[in-house]
């Protein structure tokens, strides 16, 4: 009997997460209510609140699970790039950023993080939320990309007059900001013309990469 109760608890939690993920994709974080999630899962709101403190707690849990699943893919991609001796550090950096941030279809965690950034600022950003956001940035992933900039400096493809960490965080936040604006606004970016929105992320990345290029080196 005890084992059956444990199974039910795990099953209920997974059911809530599954239905919440579908609703967040369909309606977005702001438009989804805990009541909607409970109804979709066939549970009472009190049951949902027994597992998750609030909607933010639920959404953050989904993002954590999604990112942990993607961690192995990131590691495999990075290791493959390191083994490729035919490319410079600058070329490897562009390839990795393009595959992860440009070529990937818009994922749930990106949509949620875009909405979180729009909502959680100032006094709304608690210490607990700050800790969560730091976790999502994945220190190992950050350090790996910074190491690509260092390698680019060594092989002469990247300028040596810029700080590697500062260059990386500037590029990453620039890419994130544009992607999130596109996610939140879509085709309602009034300053763009038809068809430009979908081309902007790749062009933006190219412009950022060009800013790193060592002009004194032909490579």
Rosetta blueprint (number, residue, H / E / L):
1 X L
2 X H
3 X H
4 X H
5 X H
6 X H
7 X H
8 X H
9 X H
10 X H
11 X H
12 X H
13 X H
14 X H
15 X H
16 X H
17 X H
18 X H
19 X H
20 X H
21 X H
22 X H
23 X H
24 X H
25 X H
26 X H
27 X H
28 X L
29 X L
30 X L
31 X L
32 X L
33 X L
34 X H
35 X H
36 X H
37 X H
38 X H
39 X H
40 X H
41 X H
42 X L
43 X L
44 X L
45 X H
46 X H
47 X H
48 X H
49 X H
50 X H
51 X H
52 X L
53 X L
54 X L
55 X H
56 X H
57 X H
58 X H
59 X H
60 X H
61 X H
62 X H
63 X H
64 X H
65 X H
66 X H
67 X H
68 X H
69 X H
70 X H
71 X H
72 X H
73 X H
74 X H
75 X H
76 X H
77 X H
78 X H
79 X H
80 X H
81 X H
82 X H
83 X H
84 X L
85 X L
86 X L
87 X L
88 X L
89 X H
90 X H
91 X H
92 X H
93 X H
94 X H
95 X H
96 X H
97 X H
98 X H
99 X H
100 X H
101 X H
102 X H
103 X L
104 X L
105 X L
106 X L
107 X L
108 X H
109 X H
110 X H
111 X H
112 X H
113 X H
114 X H
115 X H
116 X H
117 X H
118 X H
119 X H
120 X L
121 X L
122 X H
123 X H
124 X H
125 X L
126 X L
127 X H
128 X H
129 X H
130 X H
131 X H
132 X H
133 X H
134 X H
135 X H
136 X H
137 X L
138 X L
139 X H
140 X H
141 X H
142 X H
143 X H
144 X H
145 X H
146 X H
147 X H
148 X H
149 X H
150 X H
151 X H
152 X H
153 X H
154 X H
155 X H
156 X L
157 X L
158 X E
159 X L
160 X L
161 X L
162 X L
163 X L
164 X H
165 X H
166 X H
167 X H
168 X H
169 X H
170 X H
171 X H
172 X H
173 X H
174 X H
175 X H
176 X H
177 X H
178 X H
179 X H
180 X H
181 X H
182 X H
183 X H
184 X H
185 X H
186 X H
187 X H
188 X H
189 X L
190 X L
191 X L
192 X L
193 X L
194 X L
195 X L
196 X L
197 X H
198 X H
199 X H
200 X H
201 X H
202 X H
203 X H
204 X H
205 X H
206 X H
207 X H
208 X H
209 X H
210 X H
211 X H
212 X H
213 X E
214 X L
215 X L
216 X L
217 X L
218 X L
219 X L
